[in-house]
Amino acid sequence: MSEEMNFDGRVAVITGAGAGLGRSHALAFAGRGAKVVVNDLGGNSSGAGSDQSVAQNLVDEIKASGGEAVANTDSVEDGDKIIACAMDTYGRIDVLINNAGILRDTTFHKMSDDDWNLVQRVHLGGTYSVTRAAWPHMRDAGYGRVIMTTSAAGIYGNFGQANYASAKLGIHGLAQALALEGVNKNILVNTIAPVAASRLTEQVMPPAMLEVLNPSVVSPLAVLLAHEGHTETGNLYEVGGGWVSRIRLEQSQGARFDPKAGFSAEQLAANWGAVNAFENAMHPSDVSNTLKVISEIVGVDLGLAAQS
Ligand code: NAI
């Protein structure tokens, strides 16, 4: 049995924490001793309106069970206000879970600029805004645990979600860059792609699935990734319904040509099988792998081996 993961003395900011996954995360962190900033604008699922009681209700619930929490009702687009609330109330920020989100599903040819812009602004813009405001505090403290929330829709694409999929994969790209920039200050950044029953999924999932997709079986991953004992960064996980899995990239060995002599589209077509063959695939984890492979092809010694 592993040691209990405690968050005594830690401050966790959780965006969109009034409902669904964020609410579950907030209860989990508060139950483990963290002081929680419960951020939630309280709008509807497509981003309209606001309701201050959504965040406050959860804060009341946490306090009633002996935990510590403060409500914040700013939009994630105003990340500096959310982080100011954490600093003014608790004087530090150890954990940030970027979770707030909305949907404006429609096929691309019917998508309005508003559908596109609002989803980008809340998901990618909001994740940027809150993380940007938290970052200097984490750097100064030499400590931070950031969790990004992406989606299978972003990783794989999903019909009718061009706005959401692009913003969600953008969040993962942001996480990958920040994982590299944060690591020497002990700021770790990991990304989760959850699946859970919530108002965002209740229309698209059958009841039998919704029954087992409790947000509470996503939160243990958030707890583990945010704990001080965790040391991995830049990883991507799918989680939900009792399943936790890590995703990595796979790259074929590909077709190789003499770059000085060049090659035609027909020669490429003749080697198309090699481009698409995943036997002996590589699993690159940083941008250097491509250059390493090319250096091998042309015989330039970079002193680095391609990643297996
Ligand atoms: P939810 O709708 O139950 O909760 C999202 C919360 O974010 C709401 O309480 C809402 O008021 C809040 N929020 C929305 N816009 C906000 C803003 N601008 N500022 C502050 N708060 C705001 O949704 P759910 O399912 O819990 O989603 C949480 C996150 O997980 C989202 O980022 C979503 O895209 C992501 N996700 C969820 C999946 C699922 O199966 N439920 C699948 C993949 C990703």
Boltz pocket constraint, residues with backbone or C-beta under 6 A from the ligand:
constraints:
  - pocket:
      binder: B
      contacts: [[A, 15], [A, 16], [A, 17], [A, 18], [A, 19], [A, 20], [A, 21], [A, 22], [A, 39], [A, 40], [A, 41], [A, 42], [A, 43], [A, 44], [A, 45], [A, 47], [A, 54], [A, 74], [A, 75], [A, 76], [A, 77], [A, 98], [A, 99], [A, 100], [A, 101], [A, 102], [A, 122], [A, 126], [A, 149], [A, 150], [A, 151], [A, 152], [A, 193], [A, 194], [A, 195], [A, 196], [A, 197], [A, 198], [A, 199], [A, 200], [A, 201]]
      max_distance: 6.0
